[in-house]
Amino acid sequence: MSYIFLVVLILTFVGCQDKNKETKPEKSRPNIIYILADDLGYGELGVYGQEKIETPNIDALAQNGMLFTQHYTGAPVCAPARYMLMTGKHAGHSFIRGNHEWRERGKVWDYREMILDSTLEGQHPIPSETVLFPELLQKEGYATGMVGKWGLGAPHTDAIPTKKGFDFFYGYNCQRQAHTYYPVHLYKNENRVHLNNDTIPPHTKLAEGADPNDPESYKNFRLNDYAPDLMFDEMMGFISENEQKPFFLYWASPIPHNAIQAPQKWEEYYKKKFGEEEPYLGNIGYFPHQNPRAGYAAMISYFDENVGKLVDYLKENDLYENTIIMFTSDNGVTFSGGTDGEFFNSSGVFGEERGRGKGFVYEGGVRVPMIATWPNHIKPGSKTDHISAHYDVMATLFDLIDVENPLETDGISFLPTLKGEEGQEKHDFLYWEFPEYGGQVAIRMGDWKVVRQNLKDPKKEPTLELYNLAEDPAELKNVADENPEILAKAAEVFSKEHTNSEVERFRIPLIENGLLSAMK
């Protein structure tokens, strides 16, 4: 073999090696899909014990992934739960601690006025300097999209999705608008999209003299463009357009929040299953419904059907293997609008009546379902009792993509739990502070849960409650008098973690002015 030939052979081999090195794709970061249901109770999925509502597709997420038994929201109502998810802050450090409709603008609860004047839409905006974790994912090369319900800042402010980290948004900017699934408009990015629906304000009742047993009496509450259908289509469009790079999708579905409005096919299915019902006439809010149990179950099964369609698309387009999906709820089940939590056992052992679910810091209001699936990373059919919260999600996602989180957070990554690895850090406590429904505070430390209520109600004596959740998950036996040392520890946590709210509406004077010793 000649010397020249040998040199050419070596250079050719080296060149091929370099070419292979250049074209070999690096392992891509996973796509992230975070699905947030609205007012879905802890017991409303089959894998959490639901026996009447059918959720085979969401159940399949658990069968192929991990089910959490002790996962919590940061707050028992919509807006603060979303804020704490997006910022990694618990309620003692949050700017948004309750729902704030920003009433000083005018007739914010007048649906027709909002249609005429978009400056009346939306909730109190978060500060412009607030950084939400999707902004950081953008900087890491993620395409970021959101569909569903926002609730963290009105139109014409700096607190709308496309200014807070989302490349794409489609849905409700305003929580009050989301009280109907047949709105006059939704938002696409920063602009209104007008729908083919009549102006039927939320909380409209049956026409005077209408027969509640006649389906025609309810025709105004089933219009043309069903918002969840439109949002699902836009969501799938976002995924399709961003398949070639990692994406983060935040699907903040309004389902099953009232009003009860569902596709006809699912309502008919549950009407046959449940039989005759007493119509709901709208006496405790939202729209009337001839078959409220069937309608409510129909909403959840419709949502479940769309989760199945999403997973099928991911599998058909070779995206599923490299996608982590998390499914949860923003808070516990509601008690209004014709819902019947007791019939469905919507909160499992935690109770569904007013005072135990949405709006309250008992387990039924703050413990939520949580499922995560990620092929080849999360063991199929696994279950964990790791105590975690929405405000852990940010830390977990940055741990997942191996990037140091530059934001201060109250959260702890639960990635080791997801991957079945050793070394999972645990919370010393979880913290809730909620200024609505009389003013409430709760702290969980291990199996112990301290609850304080009536902190803003001058007509009622503040409560001091302590429960051992391992022995009493329904929080029925108050053992505060028997455990002063636990109360003392909770007082130390409260003293350290509570900061006075920047927003007057969220302040609880009894604790912010030092008039009530924390846990005594």
N, C-alpha and C positions, 0 to 999 in steps of 0.2 A: 504494500500500500504506500503510495507516494506521500511525501510530507504535505504537499498542497491539498491533496484529497482529504487527508486526515484533519487538517485545519478546517476545511469547509464542512466536513461531517460534524465536527465538534461545535462549530458556530451555528450550524443548522439545528442541532439538538438543543443548544442553549436558547436559541431563538424560539423554538417551539415551547420550551419550558416557560420562558418569559411570557409568551402569548397566552399559554394556558393559565398562568398566574393572573394576568390582566383580565381575562374573560370569566374567570371563576367567580360567581356571585358570592358576596359576603352574606352570612346568615342575617336575614332581615329581622327587624324588630317586629314584635307581634302587633297585629291590629287589636284594638281595644273597643269593646262594645259594652256600655253601661246602660242597663235598662232599669228605669225607675218608674214603678207603678205609683198610682196616686190613691191613697187611702185603702190600699189592699191590706187586709188583716192578716195576722200571723197564721191563722188557721184556714185561709181561703184557697190553699193549693193542695192538691191531692197528696203530695209528698209531706205535707205538714198535717195530714189527718183529715182534710176536707172530704166529705162523703157525698155531698149533693152537687157541687159544681165540678165540672170535668175540665181538667187542665193537663192533658197528656203530653203536650209539647214542652211546657215548662217543667213538668215532672221528669221528662227525658233529659233536661239539662242536669238535674240532680243525679239521675241514674248514670250519666256520663261524666259527672264531675263531683263537686263537693257541696254538701248541705250544711249550713251554719245553724245551730240551734240557739245561739246567744249573741245575735247581731242586733245593733240598735241604731235608731235614728238619733240625730242630734237634737231634735225638737219634735213635739207632737202635732205640728201643723206645717203647712206647705212652705212658705217663704223662708223661714229660718232653717228648716231642714235642708233646703237647697243651698242656702248660703254656707252652712257648715260643711256640707259635702264639698263644695267648690273651693273653700278656703282652708280646710283642715283645722278649723277652730271649733272648740266647744262653746257652749252658750255663755260661759262666764267671760269669754274674750271676744264675743262676736259683735259686729256692728248691727246686724239684723237678728233680733231675738224673738220676734213675733210677726204676725201679719200687720202691715201698715198700708192702708189704702190711700194715704196722702190726701185726706179729705179737704185740706185747706185750699185746694185748687177749685173746688166747686162741686157740682152734682156728679160725683164720681160713681155713684151707684145707679145713676139713671142711664139705662142701656141706650136709649135713643139719643141722649145728649152725647154719649161717648162716640156714637157713630158719626155724629155731626162734627165733633171736636176731639181730635186724637190726643190733645194735651190733657184730656181727662182720663185717658187709659193708663193702666199700669200701676205698679206699686212703688213705694218710696225707693229711690235709687240708692244703690251702694255707692260709696265714695269713688271718684274717678281714679284715685291712686291705688285702689284695691286690686291686687293681682289674683286672678283665679288660675287654677292649675292648667286649664286648657291653653292659656297663653304660653306657658312654659313648654307644653307639648308641641305647640306651633314652632317654637325656637329649635326643638329637637327634630324638626322635619316632618312632623305629623300633619296630615290634613285633618281638620277638626270640624265636625258638623253636629248640629243639634236639631232635633225635631221634638215638638211637644209644647210643654208649658214652661215659661220662663219665670216671671214673678219677682225678678230682682232689680227692676228698673224700667221706668216708663219710656215710651217713644220720645224722641227729641232730647234724650239725656245721654250721657256718656256710659250709662249702665245698661246697654242693650247687648245681646249676644255677640253681634259682629264687632263690637268695640271691647269685648271682654274675653277674647280668645277663640271665637268661633269663626271659621271661614264661611260657614253656611248656617243659616237658621230658617226654619219653617215651622210656624205654629202660632200659638197664643202668646203674645207678649204679656197680656193682663190676666190675672187669675179670675177676676170677676167675669170677663168675657168667656172664660172656660166653663161657666155655669150652664152653658148650652153647647151641645155637640153639633148644632146646626147654626153657627154664627153667621152674621152678615159678611164678616171678613176675617182673614187670618193675616199673618205677616210672612213675607218672604224676604229674608235679610232685613232691610230697613223700610220696606214698602208694604203697604196694604195690598192684599189680593182679595178682590171682591168675589163673593160666592153667590150661587144661585139659590139663596134662601131668603124668606120673608123676615121682616123684623118682628120676632116674637121674643120679648124681653124675658130673661130668666125670672123664675118665680111667678110667671103667669098661671092663673088657675083656670079651671074649666069655665066655659061660658055659662052665664046665668041660665038656669033651667035645663042645662045639658044633662043627658042621661049618662051616669057614670058606667053603666053596663053596655053602652053602645060604642063600638070601636070608632065610629065617626066623630065622637066627642073629643077624641085625642089627636085628630088629624093635624092640628097646628103644631104638634110636638114631634112630628116626623116629617121633615122637609126634604130637600133635594140633595144638597152636598153635605155628606157626613164627614166631619173634620178628621176623625181617625183614619178614614180611607185615604184622604188627600195627604195626610202627614206620612202615612206608610209609603205611599208611592214616591213622595219626595225623598224620603229616607233611602229607599232602594236606589233612587237615582244618584244620590250622593255616594253610596257605596260603589255603584257601577263606574262612576267617574273617577274614583280614587283607588281603584284596585291595584294599581301599579306601585303604590307607595303606602307606607303604614298610615292607617287612619284611626282616629278616635271618634266614635259616635256616641253621643249622649241622647238616648231615646227616653225623654221625660214624658211618658204617656199620661194623658189626663184620666185614663181609665183606672179604676172604676169609680172615681169621684162623681158625686151627683152633678147633674140630674141623671135619672135613669133613662137612657136612650140607647138602644142597641139595634143592630141589623135585624130585619124581620125574620130571617131564617132561623137565627139563634133563639129569638123570642118564641117562635112557634115550637122549636124543639123542647124548650123548657116548660112551655104551657102544657104540652102533652105529658111531660115527666111529672110536673107538680100538681096538675089538675086545677080546678077552680080556685080563684083567690078573691079576697076582698080588695077592691080598687083602692089605690092611694089617691086622695083628693088634693094633695098639695098643702095640707094644713101645717106641716112643719118644714116648709121651704121647698124650693126647686119646682119641677113640673109634676103634675099629676100623672099617674100611670095606671092602666087598667089591670095589669098583671105585674106588680112590682117585684115579686120574688123572681119570676121568670125573666123579667127585664134585667135585673141586677146580675143574675147568673149568666145571662146572655152576653152582657158586656165583658165579663171576665173570660168566657170561652171564646169570644171573638178576639180578644187580645191574645189569648193563648194560641189561637189559629194563626195569627200574624207572626208570633214568635216562631212557630213551626215553619212558616214561609221564609222567614229570614234565615233560619238555620239551613233549610233546603237550598237556598240560593248560595250560601257560603260553601256548602259541600259541592254543588254543581259547578262552581267556578274556582275550585281549588283554593279557597280562602279559609275554610273551616279549621284546618290543621294548624294554621298560624294565627288564630284569633282567640283571645280570651274574652269570654262573655260573663258579665256579672248581672244578676237579676235581683232586685230588691224592691222595697216600697218606701215612700217618703215618711209615712207614719202609720199609726194603727187605724182600724176601721171606724167609719163615721157612724153616727146614731140618728141622722136626719134624712129628710128627703125621700122617705118611703123605704129605706133600707131596713132589713130585718136580720140583724146580726145574730140574734138568739136562735132564729130558725136555722141559719147556716153554721152556727157555732164558729163565727168568723174569727174569734181571737183564741180559739182553743181553750185552755184552762184559765185564761186571764180575764175573761168577762167582756161583754160587748155593750152593756148598758151605758147611758150617758154618765160620765164621771169615771169610766174605766177604759175607754178607748181614745179615739182622736181628741186632742185638746187637753189631755191629762198625762201626767208623768208616771202614772202606774204602768205596769208592764204592757197592758193592752194598748196603750197609746204610743209606747216608744220601742218595744221589741218588735222587730220586723223580720219577715222571711229574707233569706240571703242565700243565693245559689251561685256557684262559680264553676265554669267548665273551660278547660284548655287542654286539648288532646296532647298526650305524651308528657304532660307536666303535672296535671291534677289527676289523682287516682280515681277512676270511675267508681261510683257508688260509695264514695267516702263521706264521712260525717265528722264534724268537729263541734266541740262545746267551747272553743276559744272565744273569750269575751271580746267583742270588737264593735266598732261604730262607723257610721258614715265618714266621720272625720279622720278615719284611718285610710281611706281610699287613696288620697293624694300620696301619702307616704308609700303605700303599697305599689302604686303605679310607677313611681320614680325608682323604687327598688327593682321593680320588674324590668325596666329598660336600662338599669344600671347607670343611673344619672343621679348625682347628688342634688337633693332638693334645696334650692336657695331660700325657700320661704320658711318662716317660723311656723311650727305646727304643733297642735296638741295630739296629733295622731301617731300611731305606731304601725309600721308595715306588718301586714299579716301574710306576706309572701312565703315565709318558711312554712306556715300552716298549709297554704295552698299546695306547696310542693312536697309536703310530707317530710320536711327536714327538721333537724334538731335546732335548738337555739331560738325558738320563738319568744320574743320579748312580750311581757304581759303588762296590762294596765294596772296601776295601783288603784285607780278609781275611774269611773265614768261620771260625767257631770252634766246636769240639766238645770237650766234656769229659764222659766217661762212666765212672762208678765201677764198673760191672758188667763181667762177662766178663774179669776180671783187671785192670781199670783201664786206661783209654785216654784219649788226647788226640789231637786232629788240628786242623791249621790249614791252610786253603787261602789262598794269596796268588797271584792271577792263575792261571797254569797250574801252579804249584808246590803240592804237598800234602805236609805233614809229618805223619807218624803215629808215635805212641809207644804201645806196648802193654806188658803185664805190669807195670803200675805198682803193683798191689796184690798181686801173687803173689810171695811170698818165695822160692818154689822156682824162679822163672824170672828170667833176666836181662832188664831193661827193654830194649826195642828202640829204635832210632833210625832211622827210615825217611824217605826223601825220594823223591818221584815227580814226573815231569813229565807231567801229565795230557794235554797236547796230543800228546805222543809215545807215552805209555804209559798209556792210560785204565784198563787193567786192573790197574795198580799191581803190576807183576811185576818191574820192574828198579829196585832201590834204588840211588840215586845220591847218598846222603848224603855219602859220603867225598869226592866230587868237587866239592861245592858248599858249603863252609863259610860263605860269605857269606849264602846263603839261610837256613841254619840260624840264623845270628846274627839275621837279621830276624825269624824266627819266635820266637826267644827273647824279643825285645823285645815282640812282640805278646802272648806268653804272660804275661810279667811285668806288662804293663799290664792285661790283660783278666781274668786269673784272680783270683777272690775266694774265700776259704775258705768252704766250705759251712756253713750254719747247722745242717744235719742230719748227725748222726754217720754214718749209713749212706752218705751221699753223699761223704764225705771220702776223699781219696786221700793218706794220710800222707806218702808219698814226695815229693809235691810241696808239700803244705800245710805241712810242717815244714821245708821248704827243704833236704831231704837230697839232692835231685836237681836239679842245675842244669837249667833249663828245656829247652834243646835241645842239650845237649852230651853 
